[in-house]
């Protein structure tokens, strides 16, 4: 039953654990240009993760530059 529970969690896009959530937030904070992170949500999808995160950047930069910072956060 325990094996089935774990498999269903992955198949049904279960939430990521607290440790992985903390790793995601720490990675986002390490990206050059990111000032603040908030609303970090992640879930498993197959063998990977789908992450939604809001980041704040310097308001003095252009929208294009902010968009480029967002692209730096994408992995894979």
C-alpha positions as CSV (number, residue, x, y, z in Angstrom):
1,X,0.0,0.0,0.0
2,X,2.9,2.4,0.8
3,X,4.4,1.9,-2.7
4,X,1.0,2.6,-4.3
5,X,0.6,5.8,-2.2
6,X,4.0,7.1,-3.3
7,X,3.3,6.3,-6.9
8,X,-0.1,7.9,-6.9
9,X,1.5,11.0,-5.3
10,X,3.9,11.3,-8.3
11,X,1.3,10.5,-10.9
12,X,-1.2,13.0,-9.5
13,X,1.3,15.8,-9.4
14,X,1.8,15.8,-5.7
15,X,3.3,18.8,-3.8
16,X,7.0,18.8,-3.3
17,X,8.5,18.3,0.2
18,X,9.6,21.1,2.5
19,X,13.2,20.4,1.8
20,X,12.8,20.6,-2.0
21,X,10.7,23.7,-1.6
22,X,13.5,25.4,0.4
23,X,16.0,24.4,-2.2
24,X,13.9,26.0,-5.0
25,X,13.6,29.2,-3.0
26,X,17.3,29.3,-2.2
27,X,18.1,28.7,-5.9
28,X,15.8,31.6,-7.0
29,X,17.5,33.9,-4.4
30,X,20.9,33.0,-5.9
31,X,20.0,34.2,-9.4
32,X,21.6,37.6,-10.2
33,X,19.0,40.4,-10.2
34,X,16.4,38.6,-8.0
35,X,15.7,40.8,-4.9
36,X,12.8,39.0,-3.3
37,X,11.0,35.7,-3.8
38,X,7.5,34.9,-2.7
39,X,4.6,32.6,-3.5
40,X,6.8,29.6,-4.3
41,X,4.7,26.6,-5.3
42,X,6.1,23.4,-6.7
43,X,4.7,20.0,-7.6
44,X,6.1,16.8,-9.0
45,X,5.3,16.0,-12.6
46,X,6.6,12.6,-13.7
47,X,10.4,12.6,-13.0
48,X,10.6,16.4,-12.8
49,X,9.0,19.4,-11.1
50,X,6.7,22.2,-12.1
51,X,7.4,25.4,-10.1
52,X,5.5,28.7,-9.9
53,X,7.4,31.4,-8.1
54,X,7.0,35.2,-8.0
55,X,10.2,37.2,-7.9
56,X,10.9,40.9,-7.4
57,X,13.6,42.7,-9.4
58,X,14.9,46.2,-9.3
59,X,12.0,48.5,-10.4
60,X,14.5,50.7,-12.3
61,X,15.4,48.0,-14.9
62,X,13.4,47.6,-18.1
63,X,10.7,44.9,-18.6
64,X,13.0,43.2,-21.0
65,X,15.8,43.0,-18.4
66,X,13.3,41.6,-15.8
67,X,12.2,39.0,-18.3
68,X,15.8,38.0,-18.9
69,X,16.2,37.4,-15.2
70,X,13.1,35.2,-15.2
71,X,14.7,33.1,-18.1
72,X,17.9,32.7,-16.0
73,X,15.7,30.9,-13.4
74,X,14.6,28.2,-15.8
75,X,16.3,24.8,-15.4
76,X,16.0,22.2,-18.1
